[in-house]
């Protein structure tokens, strides 16, 4: 096969090597526009796993590369005059120029033809002359641009500005992050050693700081001089260096996140940054490129034709690329918004740095550096007035006069088992079981303030005397038999009222017996739902009075806390979202107007709810329909209004406000909305959404992304989720109900036995 690699970077060279190793008869040519020893980066970071993959593919080049590696195990964070170091991270670095020279030498030895100083203007000509053309021509790929209609690239230019520099300063064998607060804004550096004498030093800042310094208008040398002054306390008198002298003017860049819908066209295939980019803050771009080179060479060797090889290559590598791009996106976005975290204590800030990509979890940090993590956990407990030696999820938390024993919340979960709004023995068992299962706070399902406001005929209510008696029985049981607190969630279904039970058909009208419904506007939930009557002033006053009466009933039942449901497309949410609020009066239009009625309801409820008891509000922080609906930016504004009104904590959910919503699911997928509100607004928050492991909970709390963590489905399958989590973590302080102590002791013995067996292995 005649093979042409466009681009003489690590991806193109390593693919050429890999093809010759599989069949020396291949004619392989590498075309590179620059000189052999030109390179415009500094160091390359690889993991031990990638080194092992290289060794399995080509032991000789791997040994040469390994001989030039600098290794480090630590991450050091310099922030607010404090240096925090953790260990166990396992990185290795090599100079990009050295890596290229090593790969060039190996390629030549295997018979690869290397053509330098050869610009590529027309990729089609190479496709006509070679059997296979691999476009490894980098971020600004000519091939991707020439065949954009076929590859369908998405290029997202990101917010921050950065410049890639080097220095002869050494960084104590640690991957180092340095955050400096200057008179013109925060500036930070990513620094790591890649040989005995040289380190990469990437300087980054927000667009506002970049503009304040005028980096776009001054020369490279002038901007380097400014960076040297900013980081002088960390450079030890060493200069910062550039190897981008070929660039006139500013050498600052904005990172482009690249993802292509397709990676091949006819006999042309993309590789490395030409196909997909991963942000430099997780150092995985070279890993992706080298491992993709191995995979493509394998499939070309195994398959009978190019289309079959390309299909396998893309199927196999796309998932890994997306996984790393997801982690890189998390890390990149964390740095883009880093200024919201720059009030955190150094301990919590360091934890946030380490876990920013979500590839490193709480328990993974324990494996890496148990001593540092234990110190961080003890710091968290000390801030909360808790007990040293325990994980963050078991720290107490206080809202007004209500003190929770831990940070676990049983999230509201509709049971659809009420009779005419009245909770039954099912609810006694359901809520009682979760309370005795160890959670600090147990929520009721959305309990409706009127019969008209029920979602379904099976929903609970707070509008009849028998409701009060039934709820009082449940609350008394929880308070007598557990140390949990209990919160009543009040709501009105609005346009989503009069629908079938959850296991019948979600959000679809009843087959028979539907009742009239009201909402902010005469806007049906969907084409299949009834059109509600738009509320007039009398309706608004009546519903507000129903919320007040429900709050007074909840107080008479002994509830510790209230929550107003302003999310998920129900009545109050219907006022807030522009998708459902089409009013032309003072309750529609701007966000301030759309929030007017929900805030009136809250004020009325707060006026009758005891001052020593807290009230939370659940919001949908994202409508998931683009700019037509509420966005996370709007959620910040909503949270500021709620905080100003006296709301104690924001229960941050998302979506369910429109059937057109397209949420992006994943682990902890709604936590970023909680994170943003907590750290931009300075408001206490609860995180929800696909949180199901103690690891998730501890990571969210320790990084300062929420104050409480809500779990729903895990509590459906395991009422004792919290107690089981404590046992699994080796926590012996969490209180079990007396009748269950034998079960607790058995769990402890089993856990100890597993630890002993693991130690033997």
FIKETI-439473 format. One line per field, with one value per residue (C-alpha): x, y, z. Coordinates in pm, 1 decimal. Each point is the difference from the previous one (the first is absolute). Example, Ala and Ser with C-alpha at 12.3 -4.5 7.8 and 13.67 -1.06 7.14 Angstrom:
! residues 2
east	1230.0/137.0;
north	-450.0/344.0;
up	780.0/-66.0;
! end
This chain:
! residues 761
east	0.0/118.4/-63.7/33.6/-10.1/-76.5/166.2/326.3/-111.5/-23.2/-320.7/126.3/344.0/-130.2/-258.2/274.2/210.5/-295.6/-81.5/358.3/10.8/-309.1/128.2/343.0/-113.3/-228.6/134.1/-48.6/68.7/-36.9/-57.7/81.8/-12.7/257.6/365.4/96.9/86.4/-273.3/-257.9/-235.6/-86.6/221.5/-77.0/-227.8/-171.7/-75.2/-126.0/152.0/-290.1/90.0/366.0/-106.3/-206.2/299.2/225.8/-244.7/-12.9/372.1/234.5/300.0/-144.9/-172.8/333.6/159.7/-288.6/-2.8/370.6/-76.3/-293.6/-23.6/-223.2/-200.6/-256.4/-121.5/-239.3/80.2/-249.9/114.9/-299.6/-43.3/349.7/-40.8/169.2/-193.8/158.5/-162.6/164.2/-77.8/-95.2/260.8/87.4/289.3/112.9/231.3/103.8/-205.3/312.3/170.5/-304.7/-4.7/371.5/-42.1/-293.0/174.2/303.6/-213.4/-203.1/312.5/142.4/-315.5/14.3/-253.0/65.5/-8.9/-56.8/42.0/-66.5/-275.1/-322.9/-324.9/-246.9/-207.2/-79.4/-185.5/327.6/141.9/-323.1/39.4/365.6/-18.8/-214.8/-45.5/34.9/6.6/-67.6/194.1/48.0/-104.7/-235.3/-8.7/-37.0/2.5/-167.2/-283.8/-53.2/11.9/-254.4/-206.2/-322.9/90.6/154.9/-254.8/227.2/-134.3/255.0/-79.4/242.0/24.0/-0.9/345.4/321.8/331.1/360.4/232.7/338.5/301.0/246.7/316.2/-154.6/-62.8/-324.8/93.7/-106.4/-362.9/-263.1/-47.1/-292.8/63.7/-283.6/95.1/-239.3/121.0/-129.2/-159.2/-145.2/100.3/269.3/102.3/265.2/21.8/363.6/182.3/351.8/73.1/378.3/279.1/16.3/-331.8/-364.9/-316.5/-161.0/-347.0/-145.5/-379.0/-257.7/-353.9/-81.8/-62.8/345.5/157.3/-166.8/96.0/367.5/-29.1/173.1/-156.4/162.2/353.5/293.9/82.8/301.5/-201.6/-268.4/270.3/151.9/-338.7/-38.7/349.7/-97.0/-329.4/171.5/335.8/-41.5/-22.8/262.0/306.2/155.0/-39.2/-144.0/-304.5/71.9/-198.8/64.3/-266.3/224.4/-143.0/-323.1/-14.6/-182.9/-184.3/63.0/-310.3/-261.3/-358.1/-41.9/-218.1/-193.6/-26.6/-231.2/-81.6/-315.7/201.4/368.3/42.9/-78.2/93.3/366.0/57.5/-21.9/46.7/217.5/104.4/-92.4/-129.9/-286.7/-47.2/173.5/35.3/74.2/360.8/-104.8/-33.6/294.8/-166.8/35.7/318.4/-142.2/-303.7/217.4/248.3/-263.2/-210.8/305.5/37.0/-370.1/-15.2/309.7/-151.2/-328.6/168.5/210.7/-297.9/-271.4/-31.3/-77.2/20.6/-371.6/-11.3/321.8/-120.5/-333.8/167.3/251.3/-267.8/-229.7/283.0/161.3/-298.4/-123.1/344.8/40.2/-340.6/80.5/323.6/-159.3/-269.5/261.1/195.9/-315.6/-68.4/355.5/-1.4/-331.5/125.5/293.9/-225.7/-212.0/281.4/-64.7/-322.6/212.3/265.6/-162.4/28.2/231.9/332.1/-93.6/-328.4/149.4/274.4/-262.0/-196.7/313.0/70.7/-356.2/-90.1/-17.1/-204.2/253.5/135.4/-260.3/4.3/96.6/248.1/171.5/9.9/189.1/241.6/63.9/-199.2/184.5/-77.7/-364.6/-49.8/132.7/-238.9/-293.8/89.8/14.7/-351.0/-132.5/162.3/-174.2/-332.5/55.3/14.5/213.2/353.9/63.2/-332.2/-80.5/-165.7/-339.4/-14.9/63.0/-289.5/-173.2/-213.6/-280.4/-144.3/-72.2/-23.0/315.0/49.3/220.0/141.2/-15.7/-215.7/-347.9/-272.4/-120.3/-372.8/-134.0/-363.0/-166.4/-347.6/-147.8/-215.4/-378.2/-179.1/322.3/39.6/325.7/-45.0/191.0/210.3/134.5/60.9/213.7/167.6/104.9/59.2/230.1/211.1/20.1/117.3/241.4/235.5/-72.3/28.1/-301.3/-304.7/-223.1/-361.8/-105.6/-147.0/-306.1/-268.8/-169.4/-338.3/-185.0/11.6/378.0/72.0/216.2/-195.6/-286.5/266.4/187.2/6.3/-151.9/-9.8/-358.2/-226.8/-7.7/62.8/318.9/132.1/-72.1/173.5/305.5/29.2/13.5/287.2/194.2/-44.9/135.9/307.2/72.9/-54.1/185.7/280.8/220.2/-99.3/-171.8/-292.6/-86.7/-338.6/20.2/-297.4/-110.9/-274.9/14.2/-130.1/-3.4/125.7/-302.8/-269.5/233.5/43.1/202.9/374.1/4.9/-296.6/96.1/211.3/-144.6/-289.6/-362.4/-222.5/-200.1/-310.9/-84.9/226.2/-48.1/38.2/358.4/160.8/346.1/191.2/-116.1/-241.0/292.9/-43.3/285.9/-3.1/-224.4/-164.7/-76.9/-295.3/39.5/-3.8/-189.7/233.3/-11.7/-165.4/55.2/-263.1/163.4/338.5/-131.2/-184.0/299.8/227.9/-243.0/4.1/379.5/-28.4/-262.0/213.3/302.6/-206.3/-117.9/359.9/97.6/-285.5/128.8/346.9/203.1/350.8/31.7/-196.7/88.3/-192.1/8.9/83.2/144.5/-90.2/-277.6/-245.5/-199.9/265.9/257.9/-250.7/23.1/379.6/71.5/-53.9/-102.3/-321.6/-54.8/-152.4/-167.1/-5.5/-69.7/253.5/36.6/142.3/279.1/325.1/149.8/-74.7/-365.9/-11.0/141.8/-253.6/-276.1/227.6/166.2/-340.0/-91.7/330.5/-43.0/-348.0/118.4/306.4/-225.6/-191.1/283.0/188.1/307.0/226.9/-85.9/156.8/-162.3/163.3/-106.1/49.0/73.7/65.1/337.7/-9.6/-295.3/230.2/-150.8/271.3/-61.5/-378.0/-19.9/172.5/375.9/255.3/69.2/-366.8/18.1/265.9/-234.0/-291.7/210.9/103.1/-368.5/-82.1/291.3/-103.1/-354.7/127.5/13.5/241.8/125.0/-51.8/-89.3/159.2/-164.4/-41.6/-232.3/-346.1/-138.9/-59.8/-42.1/249.3/279.7/321.4/192.8/359.1/-0.2/290.9/133.3/-88.5/-123.3/-189.8/267.6/171.3/-314.8/15.2/372.3/-52.4/-275.1/185.1/325.9/-125.1/-298.2/141.1/-321.4/-29.7/-104.3/-111.3/130.4/-220.4/7.1/156.3/192.6/12.7/331.4/156.0/296.9/-220.3/-138.8/337.3/152.0/-284.3/16.7/377.4/42.1/-258.4/-248.4/-297.4/-82.8/-244.7/-33.0/-335.3/-39.0/-327.0/24.4/269.0/-242.9/-276.9/208.5/168.9/-171.0/315.6/231.8/167.8/70.2/133.5/222.9/137.6/77.6/170.1/217.6/97.1/-191.2/-106.6/-152.3/-326.8/-289.8/-208.3/-348.6/25.0/-199.0/248.2/323.9/58.5/-23.2/244.6/250.0/-21.5/67.0/301.2/141.2/-45.4/163.8/296.3/38.0/4.2/265.5/212.0/-32.1/89.4/307.5/110.9/-42.3;
north	0.0/351.1/212.0/374.8/166.1/368.8/148.0/-94.6/41.3/-288.9/-137.3/-13.5/-133.5/-265.3/-118.7/-29.7/-205.1/-220.4/-73.1/-97.6/-226.1/-186.7/-36.4/130.5/-15.3/299.7/314.9/268.8/370.2/274.3/353.7/283.5/371.5/99.0/-85.3/-322.0/165.9/264.6/-30.0/254.0/-163.2/-90.3/-314.6/-297.7/-179.4/-371.3/-249.2/-330.5/-171.8/167.5/-96.4/-361.0/20.5/141.6/-276.4/-268.3/154.9/73.0/-84.3/166.1/349.2/-26.1/-69.9/299.3/228.4/-129.7/79.8/367.1/24.0/213.9/-160.7/160.1/-125.5/319.1/282.2/334.5/286.4/351.9/207.2/294.8/-33.0/-371.1/-290.4/-327.0/-321.4/-338.2/-312.6/-322.5/154.0/-165.3/224.7/-2.2/266.8/30.6/296.3/19.8/58.8/-301.7/-217.4/102.5/-72.0/-343.9/-85.0/135.2/-218.7/-309.2/74.0/41.1/-325.4/-180.7/149.0/280.1/288.6/337.2/313.0/324.2/359.8/-124.1/200.8/-176.8/210.7/-261.6/-321.6/-146.9/-32.0/-224.3/-201.9/-62.2/-104.7/-221.5/-294.4/151.3/355.4/61.6/361.9/54.3/364.8/138.1/257.0/207.4/-304.4/79.7/-334.7/65.6/343.9/-116.6/-277.4/175.2/-98.6/-365.2/11.4/250.0/146.9/187.6/253.1/168.5/284.1/20.4/293.7/19.6/125.5/-181.7/15.8/-301.6/85.3/-176.4/63.6/-141.9/27.9/-337.3/-94.0/-256.4/-298.1/111.0/98.1/354.7/240.2/361.1/251.0/366.9/284.0/309.3/354.3/-84.1/-338.9/-355.9/-166.8/-362.0/-237.9/-372.1/-105.4/-333.0/-124.9/-197.1/-33.2/74.0/366.1/108.5/26.2/84.5/317.0/68.5/334.2/37.1/263.6/111.4/222.4/292.8/-29.8/-47.6/320.6/189.0/-80.6/71.9/-327.4/4.2/330.4/-44.3/-206.9/-350.8/124.8/267.1/-249.3/-244.0/275.7/59.2/-372.8/-12.3/279.1/-168.8/-331.4/131.2/-160.9/-342.6/33.0/26.6/264.8/-208.0/147.5/-116.4/-108.8/-31.1/-222.6/170.0/277.8/-64.2/163.0/374.9/186.6/-181.6/-371.8/-34.7/-248.4/-105.9/-376.1/-148.5/-310.8/-211.0/-295.6/-141.5/-189.2/-226.2/-90.1/-145.5/82.6/-230.7/-91.3/292.8/-38.3/250.8/-57.1/190.9/366.9/-1.3/-224.5/110.2/219.6/-42.2/302.1/35.6/14.1/-379.8/-67.9/-272.7/125.7/-195.4/-306.4/8.1/43.0/-277.6/-252.2/84.3/-61.7/-347.8/-78.1/115.1/-199.2/-308.7/24.6/70.0/-311.8/-214.9/112.8/-77.0/353.4/361.6/56.9/-293.4/112.7/359.7/-110.3/-209.2/274.5/260.6/-228.5/-100.2/338.4/236.9/-116.3/41.7/338.3/114.0/-125.8/195.4/301.4/-4.5/0.2/266.9/210.1/-21.8/107.3/274.7/141.5/-8.8/220.7/224.5/61.9/-23.7/349.5/-122.2/-233.6/247.3/65.7/-365.2/-101.6/-137.9/-351.7/-0.8/181.1/-261.2/-276.1/177.5/24.1/-371.9/-112.3/260.9/-248.7/-256.8/-268.4/6.2/-76.6/22.0/-362.2/10.1/285.6/-220.8/-262.9/264.3/189.8/-120.6/227.2/318.3/-98.3/-83.2/344.3/158.5/-197.8/104.9/362.4/-37.7/-150.7/275.2/268.4/-176.9/-65.1/-372.0/-292.6/-52.6/-322.2/1.5/59.9/328.7/-165.7/-62.2/362.1/180.3/291.2/278.9/203.1/256.9/-206.4/-332.8/-209.5/-301.5/-286.0/-52.7/139.5/-274.3/97.3/-241.3/188.4/44.5/-307.1/-20.0/-316.4/39.0/-195.9/266.3/-29.9/330.5/179.1/-187.1/-186.5/-363.3/-273.2/-27.4/348.1/-82.5/-298.7/181.7/312.6/-180.1/-249.5/271.5/194.5/-305.0/-74.6/275.5/303.2/338.9/149.5/-171.6/180.0/-69.7/-34.2/315.1/43.1/201.7/304.6/-80.7/-282.8/193.9/35.1/-374.1/-151.4/-328.0/-143.6/-184.5/310.0/108.6/324.6/261.2/118.2/-218.0/-76.5/-370.4/92.1/175.6/-300.4/-240.4/222.1/61.8/-377.6/-32.7/296.4/-126.9/-340.7/155.0/220.9/-282.4/-280.2/185.0/307.1/112.1/329.7/14.0/259.0/53.0/91.0/215.1/34.8/49.4/-196.2/278.1/-110.6/-347.3/-69.5/-262.8/-263.8/-374.3/-177.9/-16.2/-368.0/39.5/285.2/290.3/348.1/-132.7/97.0/-237.6/-241.9/124.9/233.7/291.5/322.0/362.1/126.9/343.2/137.4/319.8/2.2/-194.9/-211.5/-381.9/-213.4/-186.3/-42.1/-294.1/183.8/219.6/373.6/165.0/316.3/297.9/114.5/331.4/211.2/-189.2/-331.7/130.7/123.1/-326.6/-220.8/217.3/-44.5/-376.7/-2.8/194.4/-239.9/-298.6/150.6/54.1/-362.0/-121.0/195.8/-155.0/-344.8/75.4/19.5/138.5/173.4/107.8/1.1/180.8/-186.3/254.3/-251.4/-268.5/180.7/14.6/314.0/225.8/-128.7/81.1/365.1/-3.0/-163.8/208.0/-322.7/-14.0/361.8/196.8/262.8/362.5/150.3/76.6/-374.8/-76.9/109.3/74.5/-238.1/251.6/-6.0/-379.6/-35.5/241.9/-249.6/-280.0/255.6/121.5/-356.9/-49.5/324.6/-101.5/-345.1/138.2/236.5/-288.2/-253.2/17.6/219.0/-265.0/-253.3/12.6/13.5/-119.3/46.1/-253.1/150.5/-127.6/157.3/-85.6/-48.3/-187.9/169.2/254.1/372.2/-37.4/-116.2/72.2/-61.5/-50.8/374.8/63.5/-248.3/215.9/301.0/-205.4/-117.4/359.0/97.6/-296.2/77.7/364.5/-111.9/-210.2/-351.6/-203.6/-252.2/-63.8/-354.2/5.9/-231.8/46.8/-66.2/-156.6/338.4/-91.5/-319.8/155.5/-8.9/-175.7/-53.6/-119.6/-296.7/-148.7/-51.3/295.9/178.0/272.4/66.5/274.0/213.2/-34.1/72.8/318.5/134.8/-83.9/157.8/294.9/100.3/-109.3/-188.3/-339.5/-268.4/-359.1/-209.1/-255.6/-216.8/-342.1/0.8/-356.6/-78.7/122.9/96.4/244.6/150.3/51.8/145.6/252.1/111.9/8.7/205.9/252.8/-74.4/-31.7/0.2/-290.7/-287.9/-147.0/-360.6/-137.7/-331.2/-145.9/45.5/-173.7/-315.3/25.6/186.6/-47.4/147.1/237.9/-263.8/-239.0/276.9/61.3/-370.6/-15.7/300.2/-152.4/266.6/-134.3/321.5/8.8/-94.4/-307.9/-71.0/-234.9/-284.5/-1.5/-17.4/-368.8/74.2/286.8/-222.6/-260.7/265.1/124.7/-351.0/-66.4/331.4/-73.6/-345.7/147.5/251.1/-279.4/-208.1/301.7/53.9/-358.8/32.5;
up	0.0/-81.9/308.8/46.7/343.3/-18.8/306.6/165.6/358.3/250.3/-157.0/-358.7/90.8/235.7/-250.3/-263.5/242.7/88.0/-365.7/-81.5/304.6/-121.1/-355.0/-107.9/-364.6/50.4/-165.5/261.9/-50.6/262.4/-128.0/239.1/-80.2/265.4/45.6/175.6/330.2/4.5/272.8/146.7/328.5/290.1/195.8/-62.4/289.3/-13.7/254.3/107.6/-178.4/-330.1/43.9/45.1/-320.1/-188.2/130.8/-112.4/-346.6/-44.5/282.7/-165.9/-43.3/338.2/169.2/-171.3/93.5/356.9/35.8/-60.1/237.5/309.5/262.9/277.8/246.1/164.0/-78.1/164.0/16.8/87.9/106.0/236.5/141.4/69.8/-174.5/24.6/-124.7/-50.2/-133.8/-182.6/-336.5/-226.2/-295.8/-241.1/-243.1/-296.8/-207.6/-316.7/-207.1/157.6/-62.3/-365.2/-41.9/161.3/-226.0/-310.5/68.3/48.2/-314.2/-212.5/137.4/-110.8/-350.3/28.7/-238.2/179.3/-210.6/193.7/-105.5/-231.4/31.7/-86.1/-193.5/-183.7/184.8/-297.9/-189.7/272.3/8.7/-374.4/36.0/311.0/107.9/345.0/128.9/374.3/91.3/321.2/-84.0/333.0/137.9/-318.0/-224.5/-372.0/-70.0/244.4/-148.0/-363.2/63.2/265.9/-175.4/46.7/348.6/140.2/269.5/299.7/124.0/328.7/79.8/376.9/240.4/157.5/-153.3/41.8/-113.4/-8.2/148.4/148.2/279.4/154.7/345.7/164.1/173.2/266.3/-208.6/20.9/-251.3/124.3/-14.7/100.0/51.1/32.7/78.7/-185.4/-14.9/-336.8/85.8/77.6/-211.1/39.9/-128.0/-75.8/43.6/-21.1/-52.4/-316.9/14.6/244.1/-94.2/-146.5/97.6/-185.6/134.4/-142.1/109.3/-10.3/88.5/-76.2/-296.2/236.2/155.9/-343.4/-118.6/316.0/-60.6/-372.0/-83.9/-345.8/-92.5/135.1/-120.0/117.0/190.4/178.1/103.1/114.6/212.0/164.9/69.0/149.2/236.1/95.2/80.7/121.5/342.5/-167.4/-275.9/221.9/-221.3/-317.2/-317.6/-191.7/-357.0/-321.0/-299.5/-208.8/-130.8/-345.5/119.4/-32.6/272.7/275.9/58.3/216.3/-116.2/65.6/23.1/-277.4/101.5/-316.1/-58.3/-343.6/-89.3/-232.1/-1.3/-348.7/-362.1/-286.6/71.0/240.8/377.7/284.0/304.6/310.4/29.5/-355.8/119.1/360.4/256.3/375.9/216.2/114.5/366.5/7.8/-233.3/-205.6/-357.1/-67.7/173.8/-230.3/-308.7/77.4/104.2/-305.3/-219.8/148.2/-43.2/-363.6/-91.0/163.7/-187.6/-333.6/54.7/100.0/-241.6/-369.6/-117.7/109.1/70.6/243.2/170.2/26.4/143.9/271.0/74.5/47.7/200.6/231.7/48.1/-0.4/341.4/155.2/-165.1/124.6/349.2/12.2/-166.1/266.7/275.4/-185.8/-39.1/373.3/74.8/-262.6/123.3/358.0/-96.4/-208.6/309.7/254.9/130.1/163.6/216.5/103.7/335.6/106.4/280.2/-134.8/116.5/-188.7/-296.8/-31.9/11.1/-273.3/-217.4/36.5/-73.5/-264.8/-291.0/199.7/-102.4/354.9/264.1/377.3/59.4/-286.4/183.1/308.6/-200.6/-124.8/322.5/300.0/241.3/-190.7/-52.4/366.8/88.5/-250.2/139.8/353.0/-116.4/-147.4/322.8/205.3/-209.8/59.0/371.2/-70.1/104.3/-131.3/-187.1/-184.1/-367.7/-107.9/-49.9/376.0/97.5/172.3/-165.5/140.8/-161.5/240.4/315.6/-183.4/36.6/-226.3/116.7/-350.9/-353.8/-158.7/-117.6/-109.9/-303.9/-70.3/-181.6/-111.0/132.2/-155.0/292.9/166.8/22.1/-65.1/91.6/328.2/70.4/99.3/180.3/-315.0/71.4/365.7/-99.0/-290.1/188.6/327.4/-170.0/-159.3/326.2/196.0/-287.5/111.8/-221.3/168.2/-177.6/-150.2/-251.0/-70.1/-360.0/-151.0/220.7/-166.6/147.9/-153.2/-169.8/-326.1/37.9/18.2/-271.4/14.0/205.3/202.8/116.3/363.6/122.4/274.3/-35.1/219.4/375.6/-60.6/-185.5/309.7/222.6/-239.3/-47.7/375.8/54.5/-250.9/142.0/356.1/-101.0/-165.5/298.9/249.3/-175.5/-178.4/19.0/-350.1/-73.3/-240.0/-265.2/-163.3/-366.7/-99.9/-359.5/-252.5/-326.8/-225.5/-365.7/99.5/222.3/-58.3/-143.5/37.8/269.8/-60.1/-90.4/-236.1/-234.7/124.3/-61.0/-210.2/78.1/190.5/-209.4/179.0/286.5/-94.1/194.8/-118.3/21.1/27.7/-78.5/-57.1/-362.2/-218.4/-112.3/5.8/127.2/-331.1/-301.4/174.8/322.8/85.7/-43.5/342.8/75.2/43.7/360.7/76.1/311.0/197.1/-87.6/105.4/333.7/62.4/-82.4/213.9/289.5/-62.7/31.7/324.9/138.5/-101.3/177.8/313.7/-17.1/-42.4/311.0/196.4/-104.2/138.3/-321.7/50.1/-336.5/-307.8/-366.8/-271.7/-330.8/-269.6/-246.9/-253.4/-181.9/288.9/73.3/152.7/-247.7/-274.5/101.2/4.6/-336.9/-316.0/-173.2/198.8/109.9/-287.0/216.4/-110.2/343.8/273.8/66.3/-344.5/-228.8/182.1/253.7/275.1/-100.4/-36.1/352.0/148.2/85.8/127.9/229.3/119.2/90.9/180.8/196.4/109.3/108.6/178.1/194.6/161.1/27.2/333.4/-21.8/152.9/-272.3/-348.9/-343.0/-318.9/-361.7/-278.9/-341.3/-350.4/-68.7/-370.8/-234.0/-243.3/-307.2/-76.5/25.3/-31.3/359.6/326.6/-3.6/277.7/-21.4/73.3/288.4/165.2/-25.1/134.6/293.3/80.8/15.3/221.9/230.5/25.9/86.5/291.4/-145.7/213.1/-255.1/-371.5/-108.7/-345.2/-248.8/-376.3/-290.5/-16.9/-101.3/-364.4/-201.4/-245.2/256.7/-99.7/324.2/-1.4/237.5/190.3/350.8/221.3/-314.4/187.8/261.6/-209.0/36.4/378.3/-9.4/-197.0/222.4/320.6/-107.9/-205.4/210.2/334.7/76.1/167.8/-249.6/-30.5/-290.8/-175.4/-310.5/-62.4/325.9/125.5/172.2/326.2/-216.0/-193.7/319.9/164.9/-317.9/-38.2/362.2/36.3/-318.9/120.7/-279.1/238.2/371.1/-5.3/-244.8/-106.7/-109.2/-136.2/-186.8/228.0/288.4/-194.7/-29.0/339.2/286.7/211.5/-260.5/245.2/264.6/-262.1/-136.0/349.3/41.9/-339.6/90.3/334.4/191.1/338.8/136.0/-194.9/227.1/-89.3/138.6/298.2/-162.3/-290.6/199.7/-72.8/-370.6/44.9/179.8/-273.9/-265.7/195.7/31.8/-370.7/-87.0/227.5/-153.1/-350.6/107.3/143.7/-316.4/-213.1/215.8/-54.4/-374.3;
! end
